[in-house]
């Protein structure tokens, strides 16, 4: 796979949000589109939280109903991300990057993710945005999950700055997500639009340069306050359960349309870093309590 010359590190307007908090709620929608065999798409309303990891204790103190370290109706838990266990996620991320010969950048670390609501969470993908101290975006980790309780982490450190908050990256597909797409021979093209008032994360699945599937999540920024969180939850009730139900419903529809079914393989043992494969990145359900550390 031929890449062009690396460009200057992308500036990230999200890292320069004005106001008292960088963390925010992003209210919008998620869409999946199948582009070949069966032309089908579905879209549903959703919201995500952009959390600055250093702000989590403050959010827990100031936002009623939200917690990080204690029980609450809405939570962000360390054990829901980057492997099981209650080790702080920033330490997990730092150790995983160190296992790949990379240091965690010195600037803010922010994650775009679904929150745990009333004890339930399903986050198909969490985006970890790691910044330098000057506000530029150093790398992104895409934490991808499937409905079998497994996760896989794609390290995106060759970022292409397209200007106006648009950043792109590429990786080979290595992890089973949908039984209606194969594992081998496909490439991911990631596109991020990172602006103070809006975030978009888009994935194109390419087969020999042709887009066969794409997924988009986007949202407009709301403040992470008690009132905004309450309004968002009322407008999006039972979001974790609804997300899982919609995914399974679409799977049934594709199965009835006789779209080719690919059996689930064993979890992979490699993340893609600058074109070479390195240590384990897949976390089977109930196993691997902490992120892998050695290449």
NUDOKE-748250 format. One record per residue (C-alpha): residue number from 1; residue in one letter; y, z, x. Coordinates in steps of 0.5 Angstrom, whole numbers, plus 500, padded with zeros to 3 digits. Each point is the difference from the previous one (the first is absolute). Layout:
<pts>
NUM:a:Y:Z:X
...
</pts>
This chain:
<pts>
1:x:500:500:500
2:x:506:498:503
3:x:507:504:500
4:x:507:498:502
5:x:504:504:505
6:x:501:507:498
7:x:507:501:497
8:x:505:506:501
9:x:498:507:496
10:x:501:499:493
11:x:506:505:497
12:x:498:503:494
13:x:505:502:495
14:x:496:505:496
15:x:500:504:507
16:x:508:500:499
17:x:500:502:492
18:x:506:504:499
19:x:501:507:497
20:x:496:506:501
21:x:493:498:500
22:x:496:494:502
23:x:494:501:495
24:x:501:497:494
25:x:496:497:494
26:x:499:493:499
27:x:499:498:493
28:x:497:493:498
29:x:494:496:500
30:x:493:498:503
31:x:497:493:499
32:x:494:497:502
33:x:499:492:500
34:x:493:496:502
35:x:502:493:502
36:x:494:496:500
37:x:493:500:496
38:x:503:503:494
39:x:508:500:500
40:x:501:507:497
41:x:505:506:501
42:x:502:507:497
43:x:506:504:501
44:x:501:507:498
45:x:506:505:501
46:x:500:505:505
47:x:504:504:505
48:x:499:503:507
49:x:503:505:504
50:x:503:499:507
51:x:500:506:504
52:x:503:502:506
53:x:495:505:503
54:x:505:504:503
55:x:503:501:493
56:x:493:503:497
57:x:502:507:500
58:x:507:499:498
59:x:497:496:494
60:x:495:505:498
61:x:506:505:500
62:x:505:496:496
63:x:496:496:495
64:x:497:504:495
65:x:493:497:498
66:x:499:497:507
67:x:496:504:506
68:x:497:498:506
69:x:497:507:503
70:x:498:503:493
71:x:498:498:493
72:x:504:496:495
73:x:500:495:495
74:x:502:495:505
75:x:498:500:507
76:x:500:497:507
77:x:494:503:504
78:x:498:499:507
79:x:492:499:498
80:x:502:494:496
81:x:502:496:506
82:x:497:498:506
83:x:494:503:500
84:x:498:507:496
85:x:502:506:503
86:x:506:504:499
87:x:503:498:507
88:x:507:498:499
89:x:500:492:499
90:x:505:499:506
91:x:496:504:505
92:x:494:495:497
93:x:504:494:501
94:x:502:502:507
95:x:493:501:502
96:x:497:494:497
97:x:506:496:503
98:x:498:503:507
99:x:493:498:499
100:x:503:493:500
101:x:504:501:506
102:x:507:501:496
103:x:505:506:500
104:x:502:501:493
105:x:508:498:500
106:x:505:505:501
107:x:504:498:493
108:x:498:502:493
109:x:493:499:497
110:x:500:498:493
111:x:495:498:495
112:x:500:496:494
113:x:494:503:495
114:x:498:502:494
115:x:501:508:498
116:x:494:504:498
117:x:502:501:492
118:x:496:506:496
119:x:495:500:505
120:x:498:493:501
121:x:502:494:505
122:x:498:493:501
123:x:504:497:506
124:x:498:493:501
125:x:504:499:506
126:x:505:505:503
127:x:505:497:505
128:x:502:504:506
129:x:507:498:503
130:x:501:503:507
131:x:507:499:503
132:x:503:501:507
133:x:506:504:501
134:x:505:495:499
135:x:497:498:493
136:x:496:494:502
137:x:493:499:497
138:x:495:501:506
139:x:494:499:496
140:x:496:501:493
141:x:494:502:498
142:x:496:498:494
143:x:496:505:497
144:x:495:496:495
145:x:495:503:496
146:x:495:497:495
147:x:497:503:494
148:x:494:503:504
149:x:504:505:503
150:x:500:497:507
151:x:507:498:503
152:x:502:496:506
153:x:506:500:505
154:x:503:493:502
155:x:505:501:506
156:x:506:495:499
157:x:504:501:507
158:x:502:493:501
159:x:505:499:494
160:x:504:494:499
161:x:507:501:498
162:x:503:495:495
163:x:506:503:499
164:x:503:503:494
165:x:495:506:500
166:x:494:495:500
167:x:495:502:504
168:x:493:496:501
169:x:493:502:504
170:x:493:497:500
171:x:493:503:500
172:x:493:497:499
173:x:497:503:494
174:x:495:505:502
175:x:498:504:494
176:x:497:500:494
177:x:505:501:494
178:x:498:495:494
179:x:493:497:499
180:x:503:494:498
181:x:503:498:507
182:x:495:500:507
183:x:502:504:506
184:x:499:494:505
185:x:504:494:501
186:x:507:503:497
187:x:506:502:502
188:x:506:505:498
189:x:507:498:500
190:x:504:506:499
191:x:508:499:497
192:x:504:506:499
193:x:507:500:497
194:x:503:507:503
195:x:507:501:497
196:x:504:506:498
197:x:500:499:492
198:x:493:496:500
199:x:493:500:504
200:x:495:494:499
201:x:493:500:503
202:x:496:493:499
203:x:493:498:503
204:x:498:493:500
205:x:493:499:501
206:x:499:494:504
207:x:494:495:501
208:x:501:495:505
209:x:507:500:499
210:x:500:500:492
211:x:502:506:496
212:x:494:502:496
213:x:502:507:497
214:x:507:504:501
215:x:502:507:498
216:x:507:502:499
217:x:503:507:499
218:x:507:501:499
219:x:505:505:497
220:x:508:502:500
221:x:502:506:503
222:x:501:507:496
223:x:502:506:503
224:x:494:505:501
225:x:503:506:496
226:x:497:504:494
227:x:503:496:495
228:x:498:493:503
229:x:493:502:501
230:x:499:503:493
231:x:503:493:497
232:x:496:496:504
233:x:494:504:498
234:x:501:499:493
235:x:501:493:501
236:x:494:499:504
237:x:495:505:496
238:x:492:501:503
239:x:502:495:506
240:x:494:501:505
241:x:495:500:494
242:x:503:493:497
243:x:500:497:507
244:x:493:501:501
245:x:498:498:493
246:x:504:493:501
247:x:497:499:506
248:x:493:501:497
249:x:502:496:494
250:x:502:494:504
251:x:494:500:504
252:x:496:500:493
253:x:504:494:498
254:x:499:496:507
255:x:492:502:499
256:x:500:497:493
257:x:504:493:503
258:x:494:500:505
259:x:504:501:506
260:x:496:500:506
261:x:498:508:501
262:x:500:502:508
263:x:495:506:501
264:x:504:506:503
265:x:498:500:508
266:x:500:506:504
267:x:507:503:502
268:x:503:496:506
269:x:501:504:507
270:x:506:496:502
271:x:507:500:499
272:x:504:494:503
273:x:505:501:505
274:x:504:494:503
275:x:494:496:499
276:x:494:505:503
277:x:496:504:497
278:x:500:508:501
279:x:497:506:497
280:x:498:502:493
281:x:505:500:495
282:x:495:500:494
283:x:499:507:496
284:x:494:500:496
285:x:501:505:494
286:x:498:507:502
287:x:499:498:507
288:x:505:500:507
289:x:504:506:498
290:x:505:498:505
291:x:503:493:502
292:x:496:497:506
293:x:504:501:507
294:x:496:496:505
295:x:500:493:501
</pts>
